[in-house]
Amino acid sequence: ALRAKGLCQKVWVSHPRCRYLQRTPSDSPMTPPLAATAPISFGGGGLGGRTAGGGNEEPERFVLAWGDNLHGQCLVADDDIVVHEPCRVSCKRHMRSLAVGWSQSLLIDSTGALWGGGANRERCLSEEEDDEPLRLTRVDLIELDGVPFEAVQMGRDHALAVLEGGRAVVSWGPANDFGQVGHGYVKASRVRPGVVHLSGVLVKQVACGEYHSLVLTVQGEVFAFGLNTYGTVGVGKRDF
């Protein structure tokens, strides 16, 4: 967590499995440093700019993804187990936020709608049961239909999404073995989308570790829940 004047300003947790590239302002003081020590090579013939045909057509919309793709979580068109260099993932709409889990990925478009792809474990992306990885598509869960979000983060078996304006945090996932979903109970099976009860505070940001979660409020407070084996929840002790 990054602190300023005694209050937290930003929180993040790193993930080892998959990576996306997202442009950030060059003067942003709160972006954690990249681990890469060499220039990134872009696959697919470079970044490009516009769709075929030129003229005044809309710019091509895409994100870049690379890394472990065993469950299709990189959302690329082929079935490679590993995507070795950044590849384009075409998007039907402008995407303003994205998150990477261990076997799924989630994105938020300009209207606040959730999109996702990868493994649909315990129907965490769609109500339809399918063993095949999902390509990038709208998340089909009734509780999330028509709900506008502004940010989303993912852990190994859970996701946290912030409603527009920071009004609430909605969480769900294939499992909740350690309370990482934040619904007040532990459950080793599917948890449907529901609100994390935070006493009505406005939320600025969320972050997910493998089995724990962090919520940063606009007042600079941090709420933490989930597995605390290595003191990751930050309560001053370790639980085994």
N, C-alpha and C positions, 0 to 999 in steps of 0.2 A: 504494500500500500504506500502511496505517495502522500506525505503529510505537508501541510503548510499552515503556519500560525496555529498549530495544535490540533487542526482538524484534518481528516482524510479528504484528499481531493480526487484520487483515482485508485482503483484496485484492479489487479489482474492476476491470472494464474496461467502458466504456460502449459501447452499440450505437445506431446512428442510425436503424434501419429500423422497428422495431415496439416498442410499449410495453405493459406490463401494470401493473395496479395491485394491490399486495399490502399488506395492513395490517401494520404493524410496531409494536412497543411504543413509546409516546410517550417513554419515558425511555431509549431505545436510543442510546448515544453514538457508534455507529460507522456510522450510516446516512449515505451521501453525500448532499449537498443536492440537491433537485430543481431542474431547470433551468427549470421553469414559473414564470412571474411573474404568472399570472392564475388565478382559480378554475377548476377542472376541471368541465366540464359533463357530466353523466351522461346517456347516451341510454337509450332504452327505458323511459321513465316512472319514472326514479329507481331506487333500489337495492332497494326492497321488503324483505320479511323472511321470509315463509313461503309455502309452496305454497298453491294454491287450496284452499279448504275450511276453513281456519282450524283451530280446535281444538288438539290436541296433536300435529299432524303435524310431521315433521322440517322444519327450516329449509331453504329453497331453497339449493342449492349452486351457486355460479357464480364465475367470475373475470371481470374486465373487461379488454377488449383494444381497442386502437386503433392506427392507423398504416398503413404500407404493407401491402397485402393482395394483392399481385399473384399470389402463389402459395398463397393461402388460409391464410397463417401466422397470421392473427388468429383463425382458427377460428370466425368468425361464420357465421350461417346463410345470409347472402346472398353474392353474388359481386362485391361492390364492390371495385374495385382499391385504393381508399383508404378506410379507416374513419376518419372525421373526428373522432369523439368516442367516449368509452368505451362499449362495448356488452357486454351480458352474453353469456357463453359458459357454458351450462349444463353441469354436471359430475355424473356419476352417483355419484361419491364425493367425500369431502372431500379437497382438494388441499393439500399442505403445502409444496411447492416448485415453482418453474417457471423456465423459461429461454426466451429468444427468440433465434433465429438469423436469418440473412438470408432464408431461405425456409421454415423449419420452426419449430415450437415444441414444447417438451417439458414435461411436468408429472409430478409424483410424488404418488401418492395416500397415504392414511394407512397403507396396508399396505406401502408402499415400491415398489409397482408403477409402471412407466413408462407414460405415455400421451403421445400425440403427434398432430400434424397438420400439414398444409401439403404442400409438394412432397416426394414420395417419391423424390428423386434417388438413382440408383444403389442403390435399395432400402435406404435408410438408416432407414426407419421400418417397413417391412413387406417380407416376401419376395415379395409379389405385385407384379408389374409393372403399373403403372397410371399413365397420363399425367394423370389427373384429380387435383386436390388432395385429400388425405385430410382428412376431418372428424376431430374429436377421437375417438381410439380407442386401445386398448391397443397398445403397440409390439410388433410381431410379428417378433422376431428371436430365434432359438433360443438364442443365447448369453446372452440377458437374461431368459429365461423363469424365473420363480420366484426371481429374484435381488432382494433388498430393497435399495433405495437411499434415501439421505436428502437428497441434493442433486444438482443437475445444472446445467451451464452449456453454452452453445453459442457457436461461432464461425461463420464463413462456411460452412465445409465440414467441421466436426467438432464432436463433443460429448464432454464429460467428465462422468461421473457418479460420485459418491462412495458406496461401500457403507455400509450402516448400521454405526455405530460407527467410521467412518473407516478401516476395515480395508484398503481398497484403492481405487484409481481405475480405472474401466473407461472406455475411449475408443473411438470409431469415427467413421466419416464417409464421405461420397461421394468424398473425395479427401484426399491427404496430401502435397501438393506440396512443403511446406516442413518436414515433420517435426512439424507441430503436433499430430498425434494422439499422439505420444510413444511409439511402438512401436520406436524405434531405427533406422528406415529411412525413406526418402522414396519415395512412390509416388503417381503422378498418377491413380490409379483407386480404386475402393472399398476401404475398410479395414474388415474385420469387427470386431465388439467384442472387445477384448482388454484385459488388465491392463497399466497403465503401471508399469514396474518402478522402484520407489522405495526399494529396500533394506529393505522391511518396516516403514517408518515409518507412524505413524498420521496420517491426513489430517484437517485441520480444515475446509478450504474449497478450492474450485477457482474459477478465472476464465478466460475465453477472450476473446482479441481476434480480429480478423478472421482472422489466420493464425498466432497464437501462443497459448500456454497457460501458466497459472501454477497451481502447487499449493502451498498453505500447510499445513505440518505443525503438529501440536499443540505442538511444541517451538519454533515461531516461525520455522522455516526456510522458504525459498521455493525451489521448483524451477521452472525456466522452460525452455521449448523451443518451437521454431518459427521463423518468419521474424524476422530481426533487422535489417532494412534501416534502421530509425530507432532502433536501440538498444533496441527494445521488450523484448528478452529480459533486458536488464540485466546483461550480462557485461562492461561497460566499454568496448565497442567496437561499431562498426556493421559489419555484413556486407552487401555489395552483390551 
